[in-house]
Amino acid sequence: MAYDLLSRREHTSGELRQKLGKRGVPEEEIERTLHRLMELGVVDDRRAAELLIQGELRKRPQGLLSLRTKLQRRGLPKAIVRECLADFDENWEEMQAREASSRWCRRRPKSGQWKEALVRHLRSRGFGWGAIRYTVESLPEESSNGRVKEFEPDDR
């Protein structure tokens, strides 16, 4: 049963534990199976976490809060989540927030409350307040066509 699940996509040990439990597999057998799969390198929580992060960041820019939540929902141990996100610092998150802001600004005409809307958008993408503050404070007011002006690539 575990191999059937793994044939579709990478799973964390937590996901496999949960899915096998729902299918009525006894806990002792689940633990034995997971131990063997981890020994063989078929199940690797660190690899699964790294693949999830890469996949999520390919879809769209997002903050550390969002990534942490997604990793924890996959049943990853907190230690692995911390290790995998340790490489991403405040500067990285600011750059991600700028990219998310730039994408958002290209699609939005300027309205009276556009900065507040941008803050809500960035917060919904899991960005911390420091990255949001930096991004909003360094954003130009508007362009000549009435749209919110996006960041220039050579900014910062």
VENGIPE-V749157 format. One record per residue. N is the residue number from 1. RES is the residue in three letters. OMEGA is omega in degrees with one decimal (none if undefined). D_LAST is the distance of its C-alpha to the last C-alpha in Angstrom with 2 decimals. Layout:
N_RES_OMEGA_D_LAST, N_RES_OMEGA_D_LAST
This chain:
1_MET_-179.4_51.27, 2_ALA_179.5_48.13, 3_TYR_177.4_47.95, 4_ASP_178.3_48.29, 5_LEU_-177.8_45.23, 6_LEU_-179.5_43.25, 7_SER_-177.1_44.23, 8_ARG_179.7_42.12, 9_ARG_176.4_38.78, 10_GLU_176.7_37.39, 11_HIS_171.6_38.56, 12_THR_177.5_37.91, 13_SER_178.3_40.97, 14_GLY_178.5_40.63, 15_GLU_179.9_40.71, 16_LEU_178.8_43.71, 17_ARG_-178.6_45.47, 18_GLN_-176.9_45.12, 19_LYS_178.5_46.15, 20_LEU_176.8_49.08, 21_GLY_178.4_50.22, 22_LYS_179.7_50.26, 23_ARG_174.2_52.44, 24_GLY_178.5_54.95, 25_VAL_179.9_54.37, 26_PRO_-176.7_55.65, 27_GLU_-179.4_53.09, 28_GLU_178.5_54.72, 29_GLU_177.7_54.45, 30_ILE_-178.3_50.80, 31_GLU_178.5_49.96, 32_ARG_179.8_52.04, 33_THR_179.8_50.43, 34_LEU_178.9_46.86, 35_HIS_-179.1_47.71, 36_ARG_179.8_49.12, 37_LEU_177.6_46.25, 38_MET_176.2_43.77, 39_GLU_-178.9_46.03, 40_LEU_-179.3_46.00, 41_GLY_178.8_42.21, 42_VAL_176.0_42.65, 43_VAL_-179.2_40.93, 44_ASP_-176.0_37.84, 45_ASP_179.8_35.79, 46_ARG_178.2_32.80, 47_ARG_179.2_32.80, 48_ALA_179.2_33.24, 49_ALA_-179.7_30.28, 50_GLU_177.5_28.00, 51_LEU_178.4_29.31, 52_LEU_179.0_28.80, 53_ILE_179.6_25.15, 54_GLN_-180.0_24.58, 55_GLY_179.8_26.57, 56_GLU_-178.7_24.86, 57_LEU_173.8_21.33, 58_ARG_-179.1_22.74, 59_LYS_-176.7_24.00, 60_ARG_175.8_20.92, 61_PRO_177.4_17.81, 62_GLN_-174.8_19.14, 63_GLY_-178.1_18.79, 64_LEU_179.5_20.73, 65_LEU_179.0_23.45, 66_SER_-179.9_24.30, 67_LEU_179.3_24.47, 68_ARG_179.8_26.54, 69_THR_-179.5_28.90, 70_LYS_178.3_29.46, 71_LEU_-179.9_30.24, 72_GLN_177.8_32.61, 73_ARG_178.0_34.36, 74_ARG_176.3_35.21, 75_GLY_179.7_37.16, 76_LEU_176.3_35.08, 77_PRO_-177.8_35.80, 78_LYS_-179.7_33.29, 79_ALA_179.5_33.02, 80_ILE_177.6_31.90, 81_VAL_179.0_29.37, 82_ARG_-179.3_27.90, 83_GLU_-176.0_27.95, 84_CYS_-179.1_26.28, 85_LEU_-177.8_23.42, 86_ALA_-178.5_23.01, 87_ASP_-177.6_20.61, 88_PHE_-177.1_18.06, 89_ASP_-178.4_16.16, 90_GLU_179.3_14.02, 91_ASN_177.8_10.69, 92_TRP_-178.8_12.51, 93_GLU_177.0_13.68, 94_GLU_178.6_10.46, 95_MET_176.8_9.43, 96_GLN_179.6_13.05, 97_ALA_177.4_13.01, 98_ARG_178.7_10.30, 99_GLU_178.5_12.57, 100_ALA_178.8_15.61, 101_SER_-179.7_14.53, 102_SER_177.8_13.88, 103_ARG_-178.0_17.31, 104_TRP_-177.1_18.92, 105_CYS_179.1_17.86, 106_ARG_-175.1_19.29, 107_ARG_-171.6_22.61, 108_ARG_170.3_22.96, 109_PRO_-179.5_24.28, 110_LYS_173.4_23.23, 111_SER_-176.3_25.81, 112_GLY_-174.7_26.40, 113_GLN_-172.8_25.15, 114_TRP_179.5_22.19, 115_LYS_178.2_19.78, 116_GLU_178.2_22.55, 117_ALA_177.8_23.10, 118_LEU_177.8_19.49, 119_VAL_178.2_19.76, 120_ARG_179.3_23.06, 121_HIS_-179.1_21.73, 122_LEU_178.8_18.95, 123_ARG_179.4_21.60, 124_SER_177.8_24.04, 125_ARG_173.9_21.76, 126_GLY_178.8_21.89, 127_PHE_176.6_18.56, 128_GLY_-176.0_18.87, 129_TRP_179.1_18.58, 130_GLY_178.9_15.70, 131_ALA_179.2_13.43, 132_ILE_-179.9_15.06, 133_ARG_179.8_14.68, 134_TYR_-176.7_10.93, 135_THR_-177.1_10.72, 136_VAL_-179.4_13.46, 137_GLU_-177.7_12.49, 138_SER_-179.1_9.17, 139_LEU_176.0_11.16, 140_PRO_-175.1_12.86, 141_GLU_179.7_16.58, 142_GLU_177.4_18.26, 143_SER_-176.8_18.89, 144_SER_-178.2_22.19, 145_ASN_177.1_23.89, 146_GLY_176.8_23.87, 147_ARG_176.8_21.56, 148_VAL_-178.4_18.48, 149_LYS_179.4_15.59, 150_GLU_178.8_13.24, 151_PHE_171.2_9.54, 152_GLU_-178.3_9.11, 153_PRO_-177.4_8.59, 154_ASP_176.6_6.49, 155_ASP_175.1_3.81, 156_ARG_none_0.00
